């Protein structure tokens, strides 16, 4: 009975069109099933999954008390994860890449002049690609260097924590 109907449909519409129709029906049925799965709430029956006496229910108000770890655990975890995070374990000077970085930054700096403004020494440093910058003692300039002191013909700076001297 089905065979006769299918043969009639094949003769009338062609086999390719029937395959396309069957695939489309399958996609629509799958989409409806997925939608129903997502929309319907999940219900757990205690009989279906067994009783779990080890599960401890906690009221929402008491949740912060239950989740508070001991202070010693927090300090231990902080020491483990932050060891050497902000402070170098070895000197940066011992590494060749650090020397290259310091020299690269230093090569971009050129001391142009040193003036005295309002009784304070001020240095003007040209940074390659960024232009002329005014520097006073204690200034951190473009996160490249920090000025430690300004002398008559030179300034002392730190690049990545290492002292360098720029001269006229």
CNS distance restraints for C-alpha pairs under 8 A (distance, minus, plus):
assign (resid   1 and name CA) (resid   5 and name CA) 6.64 0.50 0.50
assign (resid   2 and name CA) (resid   6 and name CA) 6.06 0.50 0.50
assign (resid   3 and name CA) (resid   7 and name CA) 6.06 0.50 0.50
assign (resid   4 and name CA) (resid   8 and name CA) 6.19 0.50 0.50
assign (resid   5 and name CA) (resid   9 and name CA) 6.20 0.50 0.50
assign (resid   6 and name CA) (resid  10 and name CA) 6.08 0.50 0.50
assign (resid   7 and name CA) (resid  11 and name CA) 6.16 0.50 0.50
assign (resid   8 and name CA) (resid  12 and name CA) 6.10 0.50 0.50
assign (resid   9 and name CA) (resid  13 and name CA) 5.79 0.50 0.50
assign (resid   9 and name CA) (resid  14 and name CA) 7.16 0.50 0.50
assign (resid   9 and name CA) (resid  18 and name CA) 7.79 0.50 0.50
assign (resid  10 and name CA) (resid  14 and name CA) 4.52 0.50 0.50
assign (resid  10 and name CA) (resid  15 and name CA) 5.17 0.50 0.50
assign (resid  10 and name CA) (resid  18 and name CA) 7.14 0.50 0.50
assign (resid  11 and name CA) (resid  15 and name CA) 7.97 0.50 0.50
assign (resid  13 and name CA) (resid  17 and name CA) 6.23 0.50 0.50
assign (resid  13 and name CA) (resid  18 and name CA) 7.16 0.50 0.50
assign (resid  14 and name CA) (resid  18 and name CA) 6.66 0.50 0.50
assign (resid  15 and name CA) (resid  19 and name CA) 6.32 0.50 0.50
assign (resid  16 and name CA) (resid  20 and name CA) 6.30 0.50 0.50
assign (resid  17 and name CA) (resid  21 and name CA) 6.18 0.50 0.50
assign (resid  18 and name CA) (resid  22 and name CA) 6.11 0.50 0.50
assign (resid  19 and name CA) (resid  23 and name CA) 6.21 0.50 0.50
assign (resid  20 and name CA) (resid  24 and name CA) 6.19 0.50 0.50
assign (resid  21 and name CA) (resid  25 and name CA) 6.18 0.50 0.50
assign (resid  22 and name CA) (resid  26 and name CA) 6.24 0.50 0.50
assign (resid  23 and name CA) (resid  27 and name CA) 6.23 0.50 0.50
assign (resid  24 and name CA) (resid  28 and name CA) 6.20 0.50 0.50
assign (resid  25 and name CA) (resid  29 and name CA) 6.15 0.50 0.50
assign (resid  26 and name CA) (resid  30 and name CA) 6.15 0.50 0.50
assign (resid  27 and name CA) (resid  31 and name CA) 6.11 0.50 0.50
assign (resid  28 and name CA) (resid  32 and name CA) 6.20 0.50 0.50
assign (resid  29 and name CA) (resid  33 and name CA) 6.17 0.50 0.50
assign (resid  30 and name CA) (resid  34 and name CA) 6.10 0.50 0.50
assign (resid  31 and name CA) (resid  35 and name CA) 6.08 0.50 0.50
assign (resid  32 and name CA) (resid  36 and name CA) 6.18 0.50 0.50
assign (resid  33 and name CA) (resid  37 and name CA) 6.20 0.50 0.50
assign (resid  34 and name CA) (resid  38 and name CA) 6.29 0.50 0.50
assign (resid  35 and name CA) (resid  39 and name CA) 6.06 0.50 0.50
assign (resid  36 and name CA) (resid  40 and name CA) 5.89 0.50 0.50
assign (resid  44 and name CA) (resid  48 and name CA) 7.51 0.50 0.50
assign (resid  44 and name CA) (resid  49 and name CA) 7.43 0.50 0.50
assign (resid  45 and name CA) (resid  49 and name CA) 6.56 0.50 0.50
assign (resid  46 and name CA) (resid  50 and name CA) 5.44 0.50 0.50
assign (resid  46 and name CA) (resid  51 and name CA) 5.85 0.50 0.50
assign (resid  47 and name CA) (resid  51 and name CA) 7.09 0.50 0.50
assign (resid  58 and name CA) (resid  62 and name CA) 6.47 0.50 0.50
assign (resid  58 and name CA) (resid  63 and name CA) 6.37 0.50 0.50
assign (resid  59 and name CA) (resid  63 and name CA) 6.44 0.50 0.50
assign (resid  62 and name CA) (resid  66 and name CA) 6.50 0.50 0.50
assign (resid  63 and name CA) (resid  67 and name CA) 6.19 0.50 0.50
assign (resid  64 and name CA) (resid  68 and name CA) 6.18 0.50 0.50
assign (resid  69 and name CA) (resid  73 and name CA) 6.76 0.50 0.50
assign (resid  69 and name CA) (resid  74 and name CA) 7.16 0.50 0.50
assign (resid  70 and name CA) (resid  74 and name CA) 6.76 0.50 0.50
assign (resid  71 and name CA) (resid  75 and name CA) 6.29 0.50 0.50
assign (resid  72 and name CA) (resid  76 and name CA) 6.09 0.50 0.50
assign (resid  73 and name CA) (resid  77 and name CA) 6.12 0.50 0.50
assign (resid  74 and name CA) (resid  78 and name CA) 6.07 0.50 0.50
assign (resid  75 and name CA) (resid  79 and name CA) 6.14 0.50 0.50
assign (resid  76 and name CA) (resid  80 and name CA) 6.25 0.50 0.50
assign (resid  77 and name CA) (resid  81 and name CA) 6.14 0.50 0.50
assign (resid  78 and name CA) (resid  82 and name CA) 5.71 0.50 0.50
assign (resid  79 and name CA) (resid  83 and name CA) 5.71 0.50 0.50
assign (resid  81 and name CA) (resid  85 and name CA) 7.92 0.50 0.50
assign (resid  82 and name CA) (resid  86 and name CA) 7.76 0.50 0.50
assign (resid  84 and name CA) (resid  88 and name CA) 5.76 0.50 0.50
assign (resid  84 and name CA) (resid  89 and name CA) 6.03 0.50 0.50
assign (resid  88 and name CA) (resid  92 and name CA) 7.41 0.50 0.50
assign (resid  90 and name CA) (resid  94 and name CA) 7.65 0.50 0.50
assign (resid  91 and name CA) (resid  95 and name CA) 7.85 0.50 0.50
assign (resid  92 and name CA) (resid  98 and name CA) 5.93 0.50 0.50
assign (resid  92 and name CA) (resid  99 and name CA) 7.99 0.50 0.50
assign (resid  93 and name CA) (resid  98 and name CA) 6.31 0.50 0.50
assign (resid  93 and name CA) (resid  99 and name CA) 6.35 0.50 0.50
assign (resid  94 and name CA) (resid  98 and name CA) 7.76 0.50 0.50
assign (resid  95 and name CA) (resid  99 and name CA) 6.67 0.50 0.50
assign (resid  96 and name CA) (resid 100 and name CA) 6.35 0.50 0.50
assign (resid  97 and name CA) (resid 101 and name CA) 6.16 0.50 0.50
assign (resid  98 and name CA) (resid 102 and name CA) 6.12 0.50 0.50
assign (resid  99 and name CA) (resid 103 and name CA) 6.06 0.50 0.50
assign (resid 100 and name CA) (resid 104 and name CA) 5.91 0.50 0.50
assign (resid 101 and name CA) (resid 105 and name CA) 6.24 0.50 0.50
assign (resid 102 and name CA) (resid 106 and name CA) 6.04 0.50 0.50
assign (resid 102 and name CA) (resid 159 and name CA) 6.40 0.50 0.50
assign (resid 102 and name CA) (resid 160 and name CA) 7.34 0.50 0.50
assign (resid 103 and name CA) (resid 107 and name CA) 5.91 0.50 0.50
assign (resid 104 and name CA) (resid 108 and name CA) 6.65 0.50 0.50
assign (resid 105 and name CA) (resid 109 and name CA) 6.89 0.50 0.50
assign (resid 105 and name CA) (resid 144 and name CA) 7.12 0.50 0.50
assign (resid 105 and name CA) (resid 159 and name CA) 7.74 0.50 0.50
assign (resid 108 and name CA) (resid 126 and name CA) 7.96 0.50 0.50
assign (resid 108 and name CA) (resid 127 and name CA) 5.56 0.50 0.50
assign (resid 108 and name CA) (resid 128 and name CA) 4.95 0.50 0.50
assign (resid 109 and name CA) (resid 125 and name CA) 6.54 0.50 0.50
assign (resid 109 and name CA) (resid 126 and name CA) 5.80 0.50 0.50
assign (resid 109 and name CA) (resid 127 and name CA) 4.87 0.50 0.50
assign (resid 109 and name CA) (resid 128 and name CA) 6.55 0.50 0.50
assign (resid 110 and name CA) (resid 125 and name CA) 5.59 0.50 0.50
assign (resid 110 and name CA) (resid 126 and name CA) 5.15 0.50 0.50
assign (resid 110 and name CA) (resid 127 and name CA) 6.65 0.50 0.50
assign (resid 110 and name CA) (resid 166 and name CA) 7.20 0.50 0.50
assign (resid 111 and name CA) (resid 123 and name CA) 7.41 0.50 0.50
assign (resid 111 and name CA) (resid 124 and name CA) 6.26 0.50 0.50
assign (resid 111 and name CA) (resid 125 and name CA) 4.49 0.50 0.50
assign (resid 111 and name CA) (resid 126 and name CA) 6.30 0.50 0.50
assign (resid 111 and name CA) (resid 154 and name CA) 7.83 0.50 0.50
assign (resid 111 and name CA) (resid 166 and name CA) 6.17 0.50 0.50
assign (resid 111 and name CA) (resid 167 and name CA) 6.34 0.50 0.50
assign (resid 111 and name CA) (resid 168 and name CA) 5.85 0.50 0.50
assign (resid 112 and name CA) (resid 123 and name CA) 7.61 0.50 0.50
assign (resid 112 and name CA) (resid 124 and name CA) 5.55 0.50 0.50
assign (resid 112 and name CA) (resid 125 and name CA) 5.51 0.50 0.50
assign (resid 112 and name CA) (resid 126 and name CA) 6.50 0.50 0.50
assign (resid 112 and name CA) (resid 168 and name CA) 6.75 0.50 0.50
assign (resid 113 and name CA) (resid 123 and name CA) 5.87 0.50 0.50
assign (resid 113 and name CA) (resid 124 and name CA) 5.46 0.50 0.50
assign (resid 113 and name CA) (resid 125 and name CA) 7.41 0.50 0.50
assign (resid 113 and name CA) (resid 168 and name CA) 7.03 0.50 0.50
assign (resid 114 and name CA) (resid 121 and name CA) 6.92 0.50 0.50
assign (resid 114 and name CA) (resid 122 and name CA) 5.71 0.50 0.50
assign (resid 114 and name CA) (resid 123 and name CA) 4.35 0.50 0.50
assign (resid 114 and name CA) (resid 124 and name CA) 6.36 0.50 0.50
assign (resid 114 and name CA) (resid 150 and name CA) 7.99 0.50 0.50
assign (resid 114 and name CA) (resid 152 and name CA) 7.14 0.50 0.50
assign (resid 114 and name CA) (resid 153 and name CA) 7.05 0.50 0.50
assign (resid 114 and name CA) (resid 154 and name CA) 7.97 0.50 0.50
assign (resid 115 and name CA) (resid 121 and name CA) 5.77 0.50 0.50
assign (resid 115 and name CA) (resid 122 and name CA) 5.22 0.50 0.50
assign (resid 115 and name CA) (resid 123 and name CA) 6.26 0.50 0.50
assign (resid 116 and name CA) (resid 120 and name CA) 5.37 0.50 0.50
assign (resid 116 and name CA) (resid 121 and name CA) 4.39 0.50 0.50
assign (resid 116 and name CA) (resid 122 and name CA) 5.80 0.50 0.50
assign (resid 117 and name CA) (resid 121 and name CA) 6.29 0.50 0.50
assign (resid 117 and name CA) (resid 122 and name CA) 6.62 0.50 0.50
assign (resid 121 and name CA) (resid 136 and name CA) 6.88 0.50 0.50
assign (resid 121 and name CA) (resid 137 and name CA) 7.99 0.50 0.50
assign (resid 121 and name CA) (resid 150 and name CA) 6.45 0.50 0.50
assign (resid 121 and name CA) (resid 151 and name CA) 7.99 0.50 0.50
assign (resid 122 and name CA) (resid 134 and name CA) 6.91 0.50 0.50
assign (resid 122 and name CA) (resid 135 and name CA) 5.83 0.50 0.50
assign (resid 122 and name CA) (resid 136 and name CA) 5.13 0.50 0.50
assign (resid 122 and name CA) (resid 137 and name CA) 7.80 0.50 0.50
assign (resid 122 and name CA) (resid 150 and name CA) 7.33 0.50 0.50
assign (resid 123 and name CA) (resid 134 and name CA) 5.98 0.50 0.50
assign (resid 123 and name CA) (resid 135 and name CA) 5.14 0.50 0.50
assign (resid 123 and name CA) (resid 136 and name CA) 6.49 0.50 0.50
assign (resid 123 and name CA) (resid 150 and name CA) 7.14 0.50 0.50
assign (resid 123 and name CA) (resid 155 and name CA) 7.60 0.50 0.50
assign (resid 124 and name CA) (resid 132 and name CA) 6.47 0.50 0.50
assign (resid 124 and name CA) (resid 133 and name CA) 5.59 0.50 0.50
assign (resid 124 and name CA) (resid 134 and name CA) 4.68 0.50 0.50
assign (resid 124 and name CA) (resid 135 and name CA) 5.99 0.50 0.50
assign (resid 125 and name CA) (resid 132 and name CA) 5.64 0.50 0.50
assign (resid 125 and name CA) (resid 133 and name CA) 5.34 0.50 0.50
assign (resid 125 and name CA) (resid 134 and name CA) 6.58 0.50 0.50
assign (resid 125 and name CA) (resid 135 and name CA) 7.20 0.50 0.50
assign (resid 126 and name CA) (resid 130 and name CA) 7.67 0.50 0.50
assign (resid 126 and name CA) (resid 131 and name CA) 5.41 0.50 0.50
assign (resid 126 and name CA) (resid 132 and name CA) 4.22 0.50 0.50
assign (resid 126 and name CA) (resid 133 and name CA) 6.16 0.50 0.50
assign (resid 127 and name CA) (resid 131 and name CA) 5.27 0.50 0.50
assign (resid 127 and name CA) (resid 132 and name CA) 6.18 0.50 0.50
assign (resid 127 and name CA) (resid 133 and name CA) 7.29 0.50 0.50
assign (resid 133 and name CA) (resid 141 and name CA) 7.73 0.50 0.50
assign (resid 135 and name CA) (resid 139 and name CA) 6.13 0.50 0.50
assign (resid 135 and name CA) (resid 141 and name CA) 7.34 0.50 0.50
assign (resid 135 and name CA) (resid 147 and name CA) 7.07 0.50 0.50
assign (resid 136 and name CA) (resid 147 and name CA) 6.76 0.50 0.50
assign (resid 136 and name CA) (resid 150 and name CA) 7.73 0.50 0.50
assign (resid 137 and name CA) (resid 147 and name CA) 5.22 0.50 0.50
assign (resid 137 and name CA) (resid 148 and name CA) 5.62 0.50 0.50
assign (resid 137 and name CA) (resid 149 and name CA) 5.50 0.50 0.50
assign (resid 137 and name CA) (resid 150 and name CA) 6.69 0.50 0.50
assign (resid 138 and name CA) (resid 146 and name CA) 6.40 0.50 0.50
assign (resid 138 and name CA) (resid 147 and name CA) 5.28 0.50 0.50
assign (resid 138 and name CA) (resid 148 and name CA) 5.86 0.50 0.50
assign (resid 138 and name CA) (resid 149 and name CA) 7.83 0.50 0.50
assign (resid 139 and name CA) (resid 146 and name CA) 5.64 0.50 0.50
assign (resid 139 and name CA) (resid 147 and name CA) 5.58 0.50 0.50
assign (resid 140 and name CA) (resid 144 and name CA) 7.43 0.50 0.50
assign (resid 140 and name CA) (resid 145 and name CA) 5.82 0.50 0.50
assign (resid 140 and name CA) (resid 146 and name CA) 4.25 0.50 0.50
assign (resid 140 and name CA) (resid 147 and name CA) 6.58 0.50 0.50
assign (resid 141 and name CA) (resid 145 and name CA) 5.65 0.50 0.50
assign (resid 141 and name CA) (resid 146 and name CA) 6.15 0.50 0.50
assign (resid 141 and name CA) (resid 147 and name CA) 7.98 0.50 0.50
assign (resid 144 and name CA) (resid 159 and name CA) 6.45 0.50 0.50
assign (resid 144 and name CA) (resid 160 and name CA) 7.82 0.50 0.50
assign (resid 145 and name CA) (resid 157 and name CA) 6.26 0.50 0.50
assign (resid 145 and name CA) (resid 158 and name CA) 5.44 0.50 0.50
assign (resid 145 and name CA) (resid 159 and name CA) 4.81 0.50 0.50
assign (resid 145 and name CA) (resid 160 and name CA) 7.25 0.50 0.50
assign (resid 146 and name CA) (resid 157 and name CA) 5.39 0.50 0.50
assign (resid 146 and name CA) (resid 158 and name CA) 5.31 0.50 0.50
assign (resid 146 and name CA) (resid 159 and name CA) 6.97 0.50 0.50
assign (resid 147 and name CA) (resid 155 and name CA) 7.26 0.50 0.50
assign (resid 147 and name CA) (resid 156 and name CA) 6.17 0.50 0.50
assign (resid 147 and name CA) (resid 157 and name CA) 4.45 0.50 0.50
assign (resid 147 and name CA) (resid 158 and name CA) 6.68 0.50 0.50
assign (resid 148 and name CA) (resid 155 and name CA) 7.59 0.50 0.50
assign (resid 148 and name CA) (resid 156 and name CA) 5.41 0.50 0.50
assign (resid 148 and name CA) (resid 157 and name CA) 5.24 0.50 0.50
assign (resid 148 and name CA) (resid 158 and name CA) 7.06 0.50 0.50
assign (resid 149 and name CA) (resid 155 and name CA) 5.77 0.50 0.50
assign (resid 149 and name CA) (resid 156 and name CA) 5.19 0.50 0.50
assign (resid 149 and name CA) (resid 157 and name CA) 7.18 0.50 0.50
assign (resid 150 and name CA) (resid 154 and name CA) 6.37 0.50 0.50
assign (resid 150 and name CA) (resid 155 and name CA) 4.41 0.50 0.50
assign (resid 150 and name CA) (resid 156 and name CA) 6.40 0.50 0.50
assign (resid 151 and name CA) (resid 155 and name CA) 5.70 0.50 0.50
assign (resid 151 and name CA) (resid 156 and name CA) 7.99 0.50 0.50
assign (resid 153 and name CA) (resid 167 and name CA) 5.93 0.50 0.50
assign (resid 153 and name CA) (resid 168 and name CA) 5.68 0.50 0.50
assign (resid 154 and name CA) (resid 165 and name CA) 6.66 0.50 0.50
assign (resid 154 and name CA) (resid 166 and name CA) 5.49 0.50 0.50
assign (resid 154 and name CA) (resid 167 and name CA) 4.16 0.50 0.50
assign (resid 154 and name CA) (resid 168 and name CA) 6.12 0.50 0.50
assign (resid 155 and name CA) (resid 165 and name CA) 5.73 0.50 0.50
assign (resid 155 and name CA) (resid 166 and name CA) 5.39 0.50 0.50
assign (resid 155 and name CA) (resid 167 and name CA) 6.56 0.50 0.50
assign (resid 156 and name CA) (resid 163 and name CA) 6.80 0.50 0.50
assign (resid 156 and name CA) (resid 164 and name CA) 5.85 0.50 0.50
assign (resid 156 and name CA) (resid 165 and name CA) 4.56 0.50 0.50
assign (resid 156 and name CA) (resid 166 and name CA) 6.48 0.50 0.50
assign (resid 157 and name CA) (resid 163 and name CA) 5.67 0.50 0.50
assign (resid 157 and name CA) (resid 164 and name CA) 5.30 0.50 0.50
assign (resid 157 and name CA) (resid 165 and name CA) 6.14 0.50 0.50
assign (resid 157 and name CA) (resid 166 and name CA) 7.59 0.50 0.50
assign (resid 158 and name CA) (resid 162 and name CA) 4.98 0.50 0.50
assign (resid 158 and name CA) (resid 163 and name CA) 4.40 0.50 0.50
assign (resid 158 and name CA) (resid 164 and name CA) 5.83 0.50 0.50
assign (resid 159 and name CA) (resid 163 and name CA) 6.53 0.50 0.50
assign (resid 159 and name CA) (resid 164 and name CA) 7.05 0.50 0.50
